[in-house]
């Protein structure tokens, strides 16, 4: 009876909250509900997805509606559906991982799990600067979902273990868990002090592991680095947050009190002369760039042209081949244009010849007619007059027909001349891309290489955009220390507080490795200013750990 009452209560509450939460999420951020990033231009083919249609960085936009959007986003995070979405979990069902870890839950229990999970996530997003403990989750859980504290603790442990809560830079309220009696703490070597390595180290440390980070450079951050010269600052990596929807960087920005500002799409391009590229030229080349991507996508996904001589085709190869085909098409259009001109000119020439022949006929007929008129005046008999009259009328009729034909040919020539003038005044382009156009197109190629962090020749034609479906939603943003002035205060979200990420972690810089030395299950050779035994003797186990996908 209690189970039936609880189930009815849960379903009733869920139907009510479902409507309210959905209305909140829709009003807060339609683009986040859709699960796809809105883009000013989208690829017209299914395979050429909207993300890669490019967004030119990086100009900060002073938007009057920025505060409103920020409030709406906070409202979304404070809703159950928004909390699930931000954690990349389905709002109303178990994920595959959850179904595997909680296979004992069926019916009402699985329904209760979903409600508890969403509420625990919501508690975390309400205050991500402090650790969310299991005890706090039980205390704050609302009725009727607080009737099973054991399930709440299990849900909390699952979310914490898989990095959905208690990640990033937060105040820890409980001591780091101790190992079981008679056992030592697990000891882990993390290779690389990039953001993934630092975050993994913090997470493993919070789980009770003893960690040490080995970094080959003399600094931390990996690809996240800020270049400073005098009063000027330039970020060489991680300067753009590519969407907040489902992005754990959202939580980091709150934890580090980092303001985020939207990046507008407008990005003026400048030529080598220092002059700005005209708007129509910029838009034309950008459209052609997107058409080239559409064409390569069609070749890959529709024609299945992904190998050449048993070698995978790269995106760079495909783009250059399509450009050559376009250049060939331009020459073909030139040939067709010239053929059309020649056809019209030949037709006009034939008409002129006919008109000359008609003129000669008219002259001879005129002479014949004048001769008939002279004979008619001299003629006396009636039979001769009748014959002369017949010939006179015949000549008039034939001359009229020839005159009509002459006028028709003149009209045709006038029309043909207009067509020739029109074709000559609008010839097809003699080249597919001018030198200037190719320079602008190369900027788009370079921007695409920047977005993929590798030359186009290294990108697979078929798989280069395979991560499109997993992109974060929402606007692209950048971090700032202060809201105004927005000039010298623009920084990378991570690099400005990178010390906060690795603060307190055991770290060794300037350490590099080669194959040769075995440490636990990892074989490598040690090259460092420190002696291998002194550096690593205290570590009984080594492994390479990256940031979990949920936090990447």
C-alpha positions as CSV (number, residue, x, y, z in Angstrom):
1,X,0.0,0.0,0.0
2,X,2.8,2.4,0.9
3,X,4.5,1.7,-2.4
4,X,1.4,2.3,-4.4
5,X,0.7,5.6,-2.5
6,X,4.3,6.7,-3.0
7,X,4.2,5.8,-6.7
8,X,1.0,7.8,-7.2
9,X,2.5,10.7,-5.3
10,X,5.7,10.6,-7.3
11,X,3.8,10.5,-10.6
12,X,1.6,13.4,-9.5
13,X,4.5,15.5,-8.4
14,X,6.5,14.6,-11.5
15,X,3.7,15.6,-13.9
16,X,3.4,18.9,-12.1
17,X,7.1,19.6,-11.9
18,X,7.7,18.4,-15.4
19,X,5.4,21.0,-16.8
20,X,6.8,23.8,-14.7
21,X,10.4,22.8,-15.3
22,X,9.9,22.5,-19.0
23,X,8.3,26.0,-19.1
24,X,11.2,27.3,-17.2
25,X,13.8,25.7,-19.4
26,X,12.0,26.8,-22.6
27,X,11.8,30.4,-21.5
28,X,15.3,30.4,-20.2
29,X,17.2,29.0,-23.2
30,X,15.5,27.5,-26.2
31,X,18.8,26.7,-27.8
32,X,19.8,24.6,-24.9
33,X,16.6,22.6,-25.0
34,X,17.2,21.8,-28.6
35,X,20.5,20.2,-27.7
36,X,22.2,21.9,-30.6
37,X,24.2,25.1,-30.9
38,X,22.4,27.9,-32.7
39,X,24.5,29.2,-35.6
40,X,24.1,32.2,-37.9
41,X,24.7,29.9,-40.9
42,X,24.3,26.1,-41.1
43,X,25.5,23.6,-43.5
44,X,22.9,22.8,-46.0
45,X,23.7,19.1,-46.1
46,X,22.9,16.7,-43.3
47,X,26.4,15.5,-43.1
48,X,28.0,18.9,-43.1
49,X,26.8,19.9,-39.7
50,X,26.0,23.4,-38.5
51,X,28.9,23.6,-36.0
52,X,31.7,23.8,-38.4
53,X,30.1,26.6,-40.3
54,X,32.4,28.9,-39.0
55,X,32.2,31.4,-36.2
56,X,35.0,33.9,-36.5
57,X,36.6,34.8,-33.2
58,X,37.2,36.9,-31.2
59,X,35.5,40.2,-30.5
60,X,33.7,40.8,-27.3
61,X,30.2,42.1,-27.7
62,X,28.7,44.6,-25.4
63,X,25.1,43.3,-25.5
64,X,22.4,45.0,-23.6
65,X,20.6,41.7,-23.1
66,X,23.7,40.0,-21.6
67,X,22.5,40.4,-18.1
68,X,19.0,39.1,-19.0
69,X,20.6,36.0,-20.7
70,X,22.8,35.4,-17.7
71,X,19.8,35.5,-15.4
72,X,17.9,33.1,-17.6
73,X,20.8,30.8,-17.6
74,X,21.0,30.8,-13.9
75,X,17.3,30.1,-13.7
76,X,17.8,27.1,-16.0
77,X,20.6,25.7,-13.7
78,X,18.2,26.1,-10.8
79,X,15.6,23.9,-12.4
80,X,15.6,20.1,-12.3
81,X,15.6,19.7,-16.1
82,X,18.4,22.3,-16.4
83,X,20.5,20.6,-13.8
84,X,20.2,17.3,-15.7
85,X,20.9,18.9,-19.0
86,X,24.0,20.7,-17.6
87,X,25.2,17.3,-16.4
88,X,24.7,15.8,-19.8
89,X,22.1,13.3,-18.4
90,X,18.6,12.6,-19.6
91,X,16.0,14.4,-17.5
92,X,13.3,11.7,-17.4
93,X,15.2,8.4,-17.7
94,X,18.3,6.5,-16.7
95,X,21.4,6.9,-18.7
96,X,23.2,3.7,-20.0
97,X,25.8,4.1,-17.2
98,X,23.2,4.5,-14.5
99,X,21.2,1.5,-15.8
100,X,24.4,-0.6,-15.5
101,X,25.3,0.7,-12.0
102,X,21.7,0.5,-10.6
103,X,20.5,-2.6,-12.3
104,X,18.6,-3.6,-9.1
105,X,16.2,-0.6,-9.5
106,X,13.0,-1.4,-11.2
107,X,9.6,0.4,-11.6
108,X,9.0,2.8,-8.7
109,X,12.6,2.6,-7.5
110,X,14.0,3.7,-10.8
111,X,11.5,6.5,-11.0
112,X,12.6,7.6,-7.5
113,X,16.2,7.4,-8.5
114,X,15.7,9.8,-11.4
115,X,13.9,12.3,-9.1
116,X,16.6,12.0,-6.4
117,X,19.4,12.3,-9.0
118,X,18.0,15.5,-10.5
119,X,17.6,17.1,-7.1
120,X,21.1,16.2,-6.0
121,X,22.5,17.7,-9.2
122,X,20.4,20.8,-8.6
123,X,21.8,21.1,-5.0
124,X,25.3,21.0,-6.4
125,X,24.7,23.7,-9.0
126,X,23.1,26.0,-6.4
127,X,26.4,26.2,-4.6
128,X,29.3,24.7,-6.5
129,X,31.9,26.5,-4.3
130,X,31.3,24.0,-1.4
131,X,31.4,20.3,-1.3
132,X,28.0,18.6,-1.5
133,X,28.1,15.9,1.2
134,X,25.8,12.9,1.3
135,X,24.5,14.0,4.7
136,X,23.5,17.4,3.3
137,X,21.8,15.7,0.3
138,X,19.7,13.6,2.7
139,X,18.8,16.6,4.9
140,X,17.8,18.9,2.0
141,X,16.0,16.2,0.0
142,X,12.3,17.2,-0.2
143,X,9.4,15.0,0.6
144,X,8.4,12.3,-0.6
145,X,11.9,11.6,-2.1
146,X,13.5,11.6,1.4
147,X,11.9,8.3,2.4
148,X,14.9,6.2,1.3
149,X,18.1,7.8,2.7
150,X,20.1,4.7,1.6
151,X,19.2,5.4,-2.1
152,X,20.0,9.0,-1.7
153,X,23.5,8.1,-0.4
154,X,24.0,5.7,-3.3
155,X,22.9,8.3,-5.8
156,X,25.3,10.8,-4.2
157,X,28.2,8.3,-4.3
158,X,27.5,7.5,-7.9
159,X,27.4,11.2,-9.0
160,X,30.5,12.0,-7.0
161,X,32.5,9.0,-8.3
162,X,31.7,9.8,-11.9
163,X,32.4,13.5,-11.7
164,X,28.9,14.9,-11.9
165,X,29.2,16.7,-8.6
166,X,32.1,17.8,-6.3
167,X,34.5,18.6,-9.1
168,X,36.6,21.7,-9.9
169,X,37.8,24.2,-7.3
170,X,35.6,24.0,-4.2
171,X,35.8,24.1,-0.4
172,X,36.0,20.6,1.0
173,X,33.9,20.1,4.1
174,X,34.9,16.5,4.9
175,X,38.4,15.0,5.3
176,X,39.9,13.0,2.4
177,X,38.8,9.4,2.9
178,X,41.4,7.1,4.5
179,X,42.3,3.7,3.1
180,X,41.0,0.5,4.7
181,X,42.9,-0.6,7.8
182,X,46.1,-2.3,6.9
183,X,46.3,-0.9,3.4
184,X,48.2,2.1,1.9
185,X,46.8,4.8,-0.1
186,X,46.8,4.1,-3.9
187,X,49.7,5.9,-5.5
188,X,49.3,7.4,-8.9
189,X,51.7,9.1,-11.3
190,X,50.0,11.6,-13.7
191,X,51.9,12.4,-16.8
192,X,51.3,16.0,-17.9
193,X,50.2,19.1,-16.0
194,X,47.7,20.2,-18.5
195,X,44.1,21.0,-17.5
196,X,43.2,17.3,-17.9
197,X,46.1,16.1,-15.7
198,X,45.5,18.8,-13.1
199,X,41.8,18.1,-12.9
200,X,42.4,14.3,-12.7
201,X,44.9,14.8,-9.9
202,X,42.5,16.9,-7.9
203,X,39.7,14.3,-8.5
204,X,41.9,11.4,-7.6
205,X,43.2,13.2,-4.5
206,X,39.7,13.8,-3.4
207,X,39.1,10.0,-3.7
208,X,42.0,9.4,-1.3
209,X,44.8,8.6,-3.8
210,X,48.3,9.8,-3.4
211,X,49.3,11.6,-6.6
212,X,52.3,13.2,-8.2
213,X,52.2,15.1,-11.5
214,X,55.2,15.0,-13.8
215,X,55.4,17.8,-16.4
216,X,58.0,18.1,-19.1
217,X,57.7,21.9,-19.4
218,X,58.8,24.4,-16.9
219,X,55.2,25.5,-16.4
220,X,51.8,24.0,-15.9
221,X,48.7,24.4,-18.1
222,X,49.8,22.5,-21.2
223,X,48.0,24.0,-24.2
224,X,46.6,26.6,-21.8
225,X,49.1,29.5,-21.8
226,X,49.0,33.3,-21.7
227,X,51.7,35.3,-23.5
228,X,52.5,38.6,-21.7
229,X,54.6,41.4,-23.0
230,X,54.5,44.7,-21.1
231,X,50.9,45.7,-20.6
232,X,49.7,43.4,-23.4
233,X,48.2,40.0,-23.0
234,X,47.5,37.3,-25.6
235,X,46.1,33.8,-24.8
236,X,47.6,31.1,-26.9
237,X,45.0,28.5,-25.9
238,X,41.6,28.1,-24.1
239,X,40.7,31.7,-24.7
240,X,37.1,30.8,-25.8
241,X,34.4,28.9,-24.0
242,X,32.6,27.1,-26.8
243,X,29.1,27.1,-25.3
244,X,27.9,26.8,-21.7
245,X,25.2,24.2,-22.2
246,X,26.5,20.9,-20.7
247,X,29.9,22.4,-20.2
248,X,31.6,21.9,-16.8
249,X,33.6,25.1,-17.5
250,X,30.4,26.8,-16.5
251,X,30.9,25.5,-13.0
252,X,34.5,26.5,-13.0
253,X,33.6,30.0,-14.0
254,X,31.3,30.2,-11.0
255,X,33.9,28.7,-8.7
256,X,36.5,31.2,-9.8
257,X,34.2,34.2,-9.9
258,X,34.9,34.6,-13.5
259,X,32.6,36.8,-15.6
260,X,31.9,35.5,-19.1
261,X,31.1,37.7,-22.1
262,X,29.5,36.7,-25.3
263,X,31.6,36.8,-28.5
264,X,29.8,38.3,-31.5
265,X,30.1,36.8,-34.9
266,X,31.3,39.9,-36.7
267,X,35.0,39.7,-37.4
268,X,36.5,42.1,-39.9
269,X,39.3,40.8,-42.1
270,X,42.2,42.9,-43.2
271,X,44.4,42.4,-46.2
272,X,48.2,42.7,-46.3
273,X,47.8,46.3,-47.4
274,X,46.1,47.1,-44.1
275,X,42.7,47.7,-45.8
276,X,39.6,46.0,-44.6
277,X,38.2,43.3,-46.9
278,X,35.0,44.7,-48.5
279,X,31.9,43.2,-46.9
280,X,30.5,41.8,-50.2
281,X,33.8,40.1,-50.9
282,X,34.1,38.7,-47.4
283,X,30.6,37.3,-47.5
284,X,31.1,35.9,-51.0
285,X,34.3,34.0,-50.1
286,X,32.7,32.8,-46.8
287,X,29.7,31.4,-48.8
288,X,32.1,29.7,-51.2
289,X,34.1,28.2,-48.2
290,X,30.9,26.7,-46.8
291,X,29.9,25.4,-50.3
292,X,33.3,23.7,-50.5
293,X,32.7,22.0,-47.1
294,X,29.3,20.9,-48.3
295,X,30.9,19.5,-51.5
296,X,33.5,17.5,-49.5
297,X,30.8,16.2,-47.2
298,X,28.7,15.1,-50.2
299,X,31.8,13.3,-51.6
300,X,32.3,11.5,-48.3
301,X,28.8,10.6,-47.1
302,X,26.8,10.4,-50.3
303,X,29.4,9.3,-52.9
304,X,31.4,7.3,-50.3
305,X,34.7,8.7,-51.8
306,X,37.0,8.3,-48.8
307,X,39.9,6.4,-50.2
308,X,42.3,7.0,-53.1
309,X,44.8,4.3,-54.0
310,X,43.9,2.5,-50.7
311,X,44.9,5.6,-48.7
312,X,42.4,7.6,-46.6
313,X,41.5,10.9,-48.2
314,X,42.2,13.9,-46.0
315,X,39.9,17.0,-45.7
316,X,42.7,19.1,-47.2
317,X,43.1,16.9,-50.2
318,X,39.3,16.9,-50.8
319,X,39.1,20.6,-50.6
320,X,41.9,21.1,-53.1
321,X,40.4,18.6,-55.5
322,X,37.0,20.3,-55.3
323,X,38.8,23.7,-55.9
324,X,40.4,22.2,-59.0
325,X,37.1,20.8,-60.2
326,X,35.6,24.3,-59.7
327,X,38.4,25.7,-61.7
328,X,37.7,23.2,-64.5
329,X,34.0,24.1,-64.3
330,X,34.9,27.8,-64.7
331,X,36.9,27.0,-67.9
332,X,33.9,24.8,-69.1
333,X,31.6,27.8,-68.6
334,X,34.0,30.0,-70.5
335,X,33.9,27.5,-73.4
336,X,30.1,27.3,-73.3
337,X,30.0,31.1,-73.3
338,X,32.3,31.4,-76.3
339,X,30.3,28.7,-78.1
340,X,27.1,30.6,-77.5
341,X,28.7,33.7,-78.9
342,X,29.9,31.9,-82.0
343,X,26.5,30.3,-82.6
344,X,24.8,33.7,-82.4
345,X,27.4,35.3,-84.7
346,X,27.1,32.4,-87.2
347,X,23.3,32.8,-87.2
348,X,23.7,36.6,-87.8
349,X,26.2,36.0,-90.5
350,X,23.7,33.6,-92.3
351,X,20.9,36.1,-92.0
352,X,23.1,38.9,-93.4
353,X,24.0,36.6,-96.4
354,X,20.3,36.0,-97.0
355,X,19.5,39.7,-96.7
356,X,22.2,40.4,-99.4
357,X,20.7,37.8,-101.6
358,X,17.2,39.3,-101.1
359,X,18.6,42.7,-102.0
360,X,20.0,41.3,-105.3
361,X,16.7,39.7,-106.1
362,X,14.8,42.8,-105.4
363,X,17.1,44.8,-107.7
364,X,16.7,42.3,-110.5
365,X,12.9,42.2,-110.0
366,X,12.8,46.0,-109.9
367,X,14.6,46.1,-113.3
368,X,12.2,43.4,-114.7
369,X,9.2,45.4,-113.4
370,X,10.5,48.6,-115.1
371,X,10.9,46.7,-118.3
372,X,7.4,45.4,-118.1
373,X,6.0,48.9,-117.6
374,X,7.8,50.0,-120.8
375,X,6.5,47.2,-122.8
376,X,3.0,47.8,-121.4
377,X,3.0,51.3,-122.8
378,X,4.0,50.1,-126.2
379,X,1.6,47.1,-126.3
380,X,-1.6,47.4,-128.4
381,X,-3.3,44.0,-128.3
382,X,-5.4,42.9,-125.3
383,X,-3.7,39.6,-124.9
384,X,-0.4,41.2,-124.4
385,X,-1.8,43.6,-121.8
386,X,-3.3,40.7,-119.9
387,X,0.1,38.9,-119.8
388,X,1.9,42.0,-118.8
389,X,-0.6,42.7,-116.0
390,X,-0.1,39.1,-114.7
391,X,3.7,39.5,-114.7
392,X,3.4,42.9,-113.0
393,X,1.2,41.6,-110.2
394,X,3.4,38.5,-109.8
395,X,6.5,40.7,-109.4
396,X,4.7,42.9,-106.9
397,X,3.7,39.8,-104.8
398,X,7.2,38.3,-104.9
399,X,8.8,41.6,-104.0
400,X,6.4,42.0,-101.1
401,X,7.3,38.6,-99.8
402,X,11.0,39.3,-100.2
403,X,10.6,42.6,-98.3
404,X,8.7,40.9,-95.5
405,X,11.4,38.2,-95.3
406,X,14.1,41.0,-95.3
407,X,12.3,42.8,-92.4
408,X,12.0,39.5,-90.5
409,X,15.7,38.9,-90.9
410,X,16.5,42.4,-89.8
411,X,14.4,41.9,-86.6
412,X,16.1,38.6,-86.0
413,X,19.5,40.2,-86.3
414,X,18.5,43.0,-83.9
415,X,17.5,40.3,-81.3
416,X,20.7,38.4,-81.9
417,X,22.8,41.6,-81.6
418,X,21.1,42.3,-78.2
419,X,21.9,38.8,-77.1
420,X,25.5,39.1,-78.2
421,X,25.8,42.5,-76.4
422,X,24.4,40.9,-73.3
423,X,26.7,38.0,-73.4
424,X,29.7,40.2,-74.1
425,X,28.8,42.5,-71.3
426,X,28.4,39.6,-68.8
427,X,31.1,37.2,-69.5
428,X,31.7,34.3,-67.0
429,X,34.7,34.7,-64.6
430,X,37.9,33.8,-66.2
431,X,39.2,32.3,-62.9
432,X,37.5,30.5,-60.1
433,X,39.3,32.4,-57.4
434,X,41.5,35.4,-57.9
435,X,44.7,35.8,-55.9
436,X,42.9,38.1,-53.6
437,X,40.0,35.7,-53.2
438,X,42.3,32.8,-52.5
439,X,44.1,34.7,-49.7
440,X,40.7,35.3,-48.0
441,X,39.8,31.6,-48.5
442,X,43.1,30.6,-47.0
443,X,42.2,32.6,-43.9
444,X,39.0,30.4,-43.6
445,X,41.2,27.3,-44.0
446,X,43.6,28.5,-41.3
447,X,40.6,29.3,-39.0
448,X,39.4,25.7,-39.6
449,X,42.8,24.4,-38.8
450,X,42.8,26.5,-35.6
451,X,39.5,25.1,-34.6
452,X,40.8,21.5,-35.1
453,X,44.3,22.1,-33.8
454,X,45.9,20.5,-36.8
455,X,46.6,21.1,-40.5
456,X,43.8,20.1,-42.9
457,X,46.0,17.5,-44.4
458,X,45.9,15.6,-41.1
459,X,42.1,15.6,-40.9
460,X,40.1,12.6,-42.1
461,X,37.6,13.5,-44.8
462,X,35.0,11.2,-43.3
463,X,35.6,11.6,-39.6
464,X,36.9,15.2,-39.1
465,X,33.5,16.5,-37.8
466,X,32.5,13.4,-35.9
467,X,32.2,15.3,-32.6
468,X,29.6,17.7,-33.9
469,X,26.8,15.9,-32.1
470,X,28.6,16.2,-28.8
471,X,29.3,19.9,-28.9
472,X,28.3,22.2,-26.1
473,X,25.3,24.4,-26.8
474,X,24.9,28.1,-26.5
475,X,27.0,31.1,-27.4
476,X,30.8,31.3,-27.5
477,X,32.2,33.3,-24.6
478,X,35.4,34.6,-23.2
479,X,36.3,35.4,-19.6
480,X,37.1,38.8,-18.0
481,X,38.3,39.9,-14.6
482,X,36.1,43.0,-14.7
483,X,33.0,44.0,-16.7
484,X,34.5,47.3,-17.8
485,X,36.7,48.5,-19.4
486,X,36.8,45.4,-21.6
487,X,40.2,45.8,-23.2
488,X,43.3,44.8,-21.2
489,X,41.2,42.6,-18.8
490,X,40.3,39.9,-21.2
491,X,41.9,36.6,-20.2
492,X,41.7,32.9,-20.8
493,X,39.1,31.4,-18.3
494,X,41.5,28.7,-17.2
495,X,44.9,30.3,-17.4
496,X,44.0,33.3,-15.3
497,X,43.3,31.0,-12.4
498,X,45.4,28.0,-13.3
499,X,47.2,28.3,-10.0
500,X,43.9,27.6,-8.3
501,X,43.6,24.4,-10.2
502,X,47.0,22.9,-9.3
503,X,47.3,24.6,-5.9
504,X,48.4,22.1,-3.3
505,X,49.1,19.3,-5.7
506,X,52.5,17.5,-5.8
507,X,54.1,18.7,-9.0
508,X,57.5,18.1,-10.7
509,X,58.4,20.3,-13.7
510,X,61.0,19.7,-16.4
511,X,60.6,15.9,-16.4
512,X,60.6,14.1,-19.7
513,X,60.6,10.4,-20.6
514,X,61.7,7.9,-23.3
515,X,61.2,4.2,-23.7
516,X,63.4,2.0,-21.5
517,X,62.6,2.1,-17.8
518,X,59.8,0.0,-16.2
519,X,57.7,1.6,-13.4
520,X,55.0,-0.8,-12.3
521,X,53.1,-1.6,-15.5
522,X,54.4,1.4,-17.4
523,X,57.7,1.2,-19.4
524,X,59.6,4.4,-20.0
525,X,63.0,5.9,-19.7
526,X,63.7,8.9,-17.4
527,X,65.4,12.0,-18.5
528,X,65.5,14.7,-15.8
529,X,67.8,16.7,-13.7
530,X,66.7,14.5,-10.8
531,X,67.9,10.9,-10.4
532,X,65.1,8.4,-11.3
533,X,65.4,6.5,-8.0
534,X,65.1,9.6,-5.9
535,X,62.3,11.0,-8.0
536,X,60.0,7.9,-8.2
537,X,61.1,5.3,-5.7
538,X,58.3,6.2,-3.3
539,X,55.7,5.5,-5.9
540,X,54.6,1.9,-6.2
541,X,52.2,2.2,-9.1
542,X,52.1,4.5,-12.1
543,X,49.4,5.2,-14.7
544,X,48.3,7.8,-17.2
545,X,45.1,9.5,-16.4
546,X,43.2,12.0,-18.4
547,X,40.2,14.2,-17.5
548,X,37.0,12.1,-17.6
549,X,34.8,12.9,-20.6
550,X,32.2,14.3,-18.2
551,X,34.6,17.0,-17.3
552,X,36.6,17.5,-20.5
